[in-house]
Each structure stands twice: as structure tokens, then as C-alpha cells.
Amino acid sequence: MTAKKRRVANTVGSRKGKSRRLQNEVCRLVRAATGLEDADITPTPMGVNGIDLQLSTVARSKFPFGVECKNKEQITIWSEMWQCITNADLESLIPLLVFTRNYERCIYTALPTDQFFDLIPDGGEIDAMVVEKSRINIWDLVSTLNELHEGVPVIHLVRNDERYTVLRFIDLLEMVTPRVGGGTSEVE
């Protein structure tokens, strides 16, 4: 049986449209998890350098991340994280790469491992897998995050001195944001 060929965005406009949709979805999820107003977190217009989500002072206190959104079929975590770290450092925020691809049902995120451990709440359980390779197929790895796990499933990627942690975006939101309104979360 042959694998179904995935459609890719072939024009600049369609690639920007994919990125814009992901930015809008990430804004929606962050607003739902934090109770922020629309004006507190907005997507950066296409073509503007820097982080992909503009955060007010209030938003930075509740969601202190410099977000770089990527909606790509082929993604190289190492180079994408370099861009993310560069842009987040300019804003004094925690670098957070948010990524997905066409027809993917889940949004994933990556951040430096040392900063991930700073975010884990007391008593928080994680279920970790460590991968030490320079060439990886990230889509094969992240598919394991959607299986049943004890605790929050994460993947620690290691290459030389670079260490990044990959997890589902909704899991990260639940770790870093208190429940808004005392009910169940709207981020799923």
C-alpha cells in the first residue's frame, strides 16, 4: 500500500495563509486558557520580523512566551528553534516554537529543556522519552505524544549542547495557566 501524498502550499499567499491560521488558532487557545482579552494577544502581521504573537504587559505576565508559529510539512527543529530563541531573546520572553502541518489534528510545541523544567508545577508528572540524534523525523516522534501516557508526555531532543523539549500545546497550556473561571478548560 502506498502512502497518501500530502498536499503542500505552493504559493507565497497559501503559505502565509497556513501560518496566519495557526497564529489565529494559537491566539484563540491562549485566550481561552488565560482569560485574556482579544487586545492582549494578537497575531503579528505577515512580513513583520520578530515573534509571531504580540503580547500586552498583562499577557506577558500570564503567558511569558515568545511564540514562533510554523505550519510546515517538513520541519527542522534545530534551525526553527534558533530563529525562535533569537526572536524571543529580543523581547525577554521564553522561546516557544509552536508547530503543526496540514491534516494534523494536534498542535505541538518545543522549548529549551532547562526552561521547560522551570515550568513544571510541584508534583507535576511527566512521561519522558529522550532522543539523541541530529537527524530526526519529528512527525514520527510527535505521533507518540498522542498515545496513552502516565503524566504529561514529552520528548527531550538532544544534539551536542542543544536540548529541547517537545510536547502538545494543550499540555503546555494546562501546565502554565491556572484554570480560568474554575471550570474545565476550553483548550481541547
C-alpha positions in Angstrom: 0.0 0.0 0.0 1.4 3.4 -1.0 1.3 6.3 1.4 -1.1 9.1 0.5 0.8 12.1 -0.9 0.3 15.2 1.3 -0.7 18.4 -0.4 1.6 21.4 0.2 1.1 25.1 -0.1 2.8 26.1 -3.4 2.3 29.8 -3.5 3.5 32.6 -1.1 -0.1 33.5 -0.4 -1.2 30.0 0.5 1.9 29.5 2.8 1.2 32.8 4.5 -2.5 31.7 4.9 -1.4 28.5 6.6 0.8 30.4 9.0 -1.9 33.0 9.7 -4.5 30.2 10.5 -2.1 28.7 13.0 -1.3 32.1 14.6 -5.0 32.8 15.0 -5.7 29.3 16.5 -2.8 29.7 19.0 -4.2 33.2 20.0 -7.6 31.6 20.5 -6.3 28.8 22.6 -4.1 31.1 24.8 -7.1 33.5 25.3 -9.3 30.6 26.3 -6.7 29.2 28.8 -5.8 32.6 30.3 -8.9 34.7 30.1 -7.0 37.4 28.2 -8.9 39.9 26.1 -8.5 40.0 22.3 -6.4 43.1 22.5 -4.0 41.5 24.9 -2.7 38.9 22.4 -2.8 39.4 18.7 -1.1 37.8 15.7 1.8 39.7 14.2 1.0 40.8 10.7 2.7 38.7 8.0 6.0 40.0 6.9 6.9 41.7 10.2 10.1 40.4 11.8 10.1 39.1 15.4 7.8 36.9 17.5 4.5 35.8 15.9 2.2 36.8 18.7 2.1 40.4 20.1 1.6 40.4 23.9 0.4 43.2 26.1 2.1 43.7 29.5 -0.9 41.8 31.1 -0.5 38.9 28.6 3.3 38.7 29.3 2.6 38.2 33.0 0.2 35.3 32.3 1.8 33.8 29.2 5.6 34.8 29.1 6.4 33.2 25.8 7.9 34.5 22.6 6.0 32.3 20.1 7.2 31.3 16.7 4.5 29.5 14.7 5.3 27.0 11.9 2.8 25.2 9.8 5.0 23.1 7.6 5.2 19.6 6.2 8.9 19.3 6.8 10.3 21.0 9.8 13.8 21.0 11.2 13.6 21.6 14.9 17.2 22.7 15.3 17.0 25.6 12.8 13.5 26.6 13.7 14.4 26.8 17.4 17.4 29.0 16.6 15.0 31.6 15.0 12.6 31.2 17.9 15.3 31.8 20.5 16.7 34.8 18.6 13.3 36.5 18.4 12.2 35.6 22.0 15.5 36.9 23.5 14.9 40.3 21.8 11.6 40.5 23.8 13.0 38.9 27.0 10.5 36.1 26.7 10.7 32.3 26.9 11.2 30.9 23.4 8.3 28.7 22.3 8.1 27.1 18.9 4.5 26.1 18.0 4.2 23.8 15.0 1.8 21.6 13.1 1.2 20.5 9.5 -1.7 20.0 7.1 -4.3 17.5 8.3 -2.6 17.2 11.7 -5.1 17.0 14.5 -2.8 18.3 17.1 -0.6 21.4 17.7 2.8 20.7 19.2 5.4 22.9 20.9 9.1 22.9 21.6 11.1 24.9 24.0 14.6 24.7 25.6 14.6 21.9 28.1 16.0 23.9 31.0 13.2 26.4 30.7 10.7 23.5 30.4 11.8 22.1 33.8 11.3 25.6 35.3 7.6 25.4 34.2 6.7 22.1 35.7 4.4 22.6 38.7 5.2 20.9 42.0 4.1 17.4 41.9 3.6 17.5 38.1 4.3 14.2 36.4 5.9 13.9 33.0 6.4 10.8 30.9 9.6 11.5 29.0 11.4 9.9 26.0 15.0 11.1 25.2 16.2 11.2 21.6 19.8 11.9 20.8 20.1 12.3 17.1 20.9 15.2 14.8 18.6 14.0 12.0 15.1 13.1 13.1 11.6 12.8 11.6 9.7 15.0 14.1 6.3 13.8 12.8 7.1 10.2 13.7 8.2 11.2 17.1 5.3 13.5 18.0 2.8 10.9 17.0 3.8 9.1 20.2 2.6 12.0 22.2 -1.0 11.3 21.3 -0.8 7.7 22.8 -2.0 7.0 26.4 0.6 8.0 29.0 1.0 8.4 32.7 1.6 12.1 33.3 2.3 14.7 30.5 4.1 13.0 27.6 7.2 14.9 26.4 10.2 14.2 24.1 13.6 15.5 25.0 15.7 16.1 21.9 19.5 16.3 22.4 22.1 17.3 19.9 25.6 18.4 21.1 24.8 21.3 23.5 21.3 21.8 22.3 18.4 20.4 24.4 14.8 20.9 23.5 11.6 19.5 24.9 8.6 18.8 22.7 5.0 18.4 23.9 1.5 19.0 22.9 0.5 22.7 23.0 -2.6 21.9 25.1 -0.5 20.1 27.7 1.8 23.1 28.0 -1.2 25.5 28.4 -2.6 23.3 31.2 0.8 23.3 32.9 1.4 27.1 32.8 -2.0 28.6 33.2 -4.4 28.4 36.1 -7.9 27.3 35.4 -9.9 30.3 34.4 -13.4 30.5 35.9 -12.9 27.3 37.9 -14.5 25.1 35.2 -13.0 22.8 32.7 -10.5 24.1 30.1 -11.6 25.2 26.7 -8.2 24.5 25.1 -9.1 21.0 23.9 
